[in-house]
Amino acid sequence: MITKKELDNCFAQVVISLTSINKILMKTVLIVEDDLTNARVFSKILTKRGGLDVKHTENVEEVIKIAQSGEADLILMDVSLSRSVYQGQSVDGIKITQMLKSDPQTANLPVILVTAHAMEGDRENFLKQSGADGYISKPVVDHQQFVDQIMALLP
């Protein structure tokens, strides 16, 4: 016969194990965005609809560190980063993506460009220039499609 205390201990171990498994299975999206409102909207959509973990920064050194350490499974990269600087140079999302794709340590990390520049030919041009894996135009209207595009590229 199992005592209540033994059953409680067993239950506690199961909860701890499931929590650990969830952390291992949960995918993380790094949002590189200089507009805090957009970052919050993306974050809310990805956590609520996609069940994803989210990090946010526009600091280029931090982006590279997170990418190299494997803390992110995918990067959502704003094309027009107005305040981002790397080694004294102003850089945009295209340049940061080029840097990530040219580094063997981060080359396979999926990067999706996000931009309000949704003119004819921009998608193809930005993808070709950057080496990014995907492109989403702002504003994001269809939240489920947004999540689906990201989920499709997660490893």
C-alpha positions as CSV (number, residue, x, y, z in Angstrom):
1,M,0.0,0.0,0.0
2,I,1.4,3.4,-1.0
3,T,1.1,6.2,1.6
4,K,-0.1,9.7,0.8
5,K,3.3,11.1,1.4
6,E,4.9,8.6,-1.1
7,L,2.2,9.5,-3.6
8,D,2.8,13.2,-3.1
9,N,6.6,12.7,-3.6
10,C,6.0,10.7,-6.7
11,F,3.6,13.4,-8.1
12,A,6.2,16.1,-7.3
13,Q,8.9,14.2,-9.2
14,V,6.6,13.8,-12.2
15,V,5.9,17.6,-12.2
16,I,9.6,18.4,-12.0
17,S,10.3,16.0,-14.9
18,L,7.5,17.4,-17.1
19,T,8.8,21.0,-16.4
20,S,12.3,20.0,-17.4
21,I,11.0,18.3,-20.6
22,N,9.0,21.3,-21.4
23,K,12.0,23.6,-21.1
24,I,14.0,21.3,-23.3
25,L,11.3,21.1,-25.9
26,M,10.3,24.8,-25.8
27,K,11.7,26.7,-28.7
28,T,13.1,30.2,-28.3
29,V,12.6,33.0,-30.8
30,L,15.0,36.0,-30.6
31,I,13.2,39.2,-31.7
32,V,15.6,41.8,-33.0
33,E,13.4,44.9,-33.2
34,D,13.9,48.6,-32.4
35,D,10.2,49.4,-32.1
36,L,9.1,48.3,-28.6
37,T,5.4,48.1,-29.6
38,N,6.2,45.7,-32.5
39,A,8.5,43.7,-30.2
40,R,5.7,43.4,-27.6
41,V,3.1,42.4,-30.2
42,F,5.3,39.8,-31.8
43,S,6.2,38.5,-28.3
44,K,2.6,38.2,-27.3
45,I,1.5,36.4,-30.5
46,L,4.4,34.0,-30.3
47,T,4.0,33.1,-26.6
48,K,0.1,32.9,-26.7
49,R,-0.5,31.4,-30.1
50,G,2.7,29.6,-30.7
51,G,3.7,28.5,-27.1
52,L,7.2,29.7,-27.8
53,D,9.7,31.3,-25.5
54,V,10.8,34.8,-26.6
55,K,13.9,37.0,-26.1
56,H,14.2,40.5,-27.3
57,T,17.2,42.8,-28.0
58,E,18.4,45.3,-30.6
59,N,21.9,45.2,-29.2
60,V,24.1,43.7,-32.0
61,E,26.7,42.2,-29.6
62,E,23.9,40.6,-27.6
63,V,22.3,39.2,-30.8
64,I,25.6,37.6,-31.8
65,K,26.2,36.2,-28.3
66,I,22.7,34.7,-28.1
67,A,23.1,33.2,-31.6
68,Q,26.5,31.7,-31.0
69,S,25.5,30.3,-27.6
70,G,22.5,28.4,-29.1
71,E,20.1,30.3,-26.8
72,A,17.8,31.0,-29.8
73,D,16.2,28.5,-32.3
74,L,15.2,31.2,-34.7
75,I,15.8,35.0,-35.1
76,L,13.0,37.4,-36.2
77,M,15.1,40.3,-37.6
78,D,13.8,43.8,-38.3
79,V,15.3,45.1,-41.5
80,S,15.4,48.8,-40.6
81,L,17.1,49.0,-37.2
82,S,17.5,52.7,-36.7
83,R,19.8,52.6,-33.6
84,S,21.9,49.5,-34.0
85,V,25.7,49.9,-34.1
86,Y,28.4,47.3,-34.3
87,Q,32.1,48.1,-33.9
88,G,31.3,51.8,-34.3
89,Q,29.4,51.3,-37.6
90,S,25.6,51.7,-38.0
91,V,24.1,48.4,-39.1
92,D,20.7,47.2,-40.2
93,G,19.0,43.8,-40.1
94,I,20.4,42.9,-43.5
95,K,24.0,43.5,-42.4
96,I,23.4,41.6,-39.1
97,T,21.9,38.7,-41.0
98,Q,24.8,38.7,-43.4
99,M,27.2,38.5,-40.4
100,L,25.3,35.6,-38.8
101,K,25.0,33.7,-42.1
102,S,28.8,34.1,-42.8
103,D,29.7,32.7,-39.4
104,P,30.0,28.9,-39.5
105,Q,28.8,28.8,-35.9
106,T,25.5,30.6,-36.7
107,A,25.0,30.0,-40.4
108,N,22.3,27.4,-39.9
109,L,20.3,29.4,-37.5
110,P,17.1,30.4,-39.3
111,V,16.6,34.1,-39.7
112,I,13.3,35.6,-40.8
113,L,13.4,39.3,-41.9
114,V,10.5,41.5,-40.8
115,T,9.9,44.8,-42.5
116,A,7.4,47.5,-43.3
117,H,9.2,47.8,-46.7
118,A,6.7,45.7,-48.6
119,M,7.1,47.1,-52.1
120,E,7.2,45.0,-55.2
121,G,10.6,43.1,-55.4
122,D,11.6,44.0,-51.8
123,R,11.1,40.4,-50.6
124,E,13.4,38.8,-53.2
125,N,15.9,41.6,-52.9
126,F,16.2,41.5,-49.1
127,L,16.3,37.7,-49.1
128,K,19.1,37.6,-51.7
129,Q,21.1,40.4,-50.1
130,S,20.9,39.0,-46.5
131,G,20.8,35.2,-47.0
132,A,17.8,35.1,-44.7
133,D,15.5,32.1,-44.6
134,G,12.2,34.0,-44.7
135,Y,10.4,37.3,-45.0
136,I,7.4,38.7,-43.2
137,S,5.9,42.1,-44.0
138,K,4.6,44.4,-41.3
139,P,2.0,45.0,-40.0
140,V,1.3,41.4,-39.1
141,V,-2.5,41.1,-39.6
142,D,-3.0,37.3,-39.7
143,H,-1.5,36.2,-36.4
144,Q,-1.9,32.5,-37.1
145,Q,-0.1,32.8,-40.5
146,F,2.7,34.7,-38.7
147,V,3.0,31.8,-36.2
148,D,2.8,29.2,-38.9
149,Q,5.6,30.9,-40.9
150,I,7.9,30.8,-37.9
151,M,7.0,27.3,-36.8
152,A,7.8,26.0,-40.3
153,L,11.4,27.2,-40.0
154,L,12.0,26.0,-36.4
155,P,14.4,23.1,-36.2
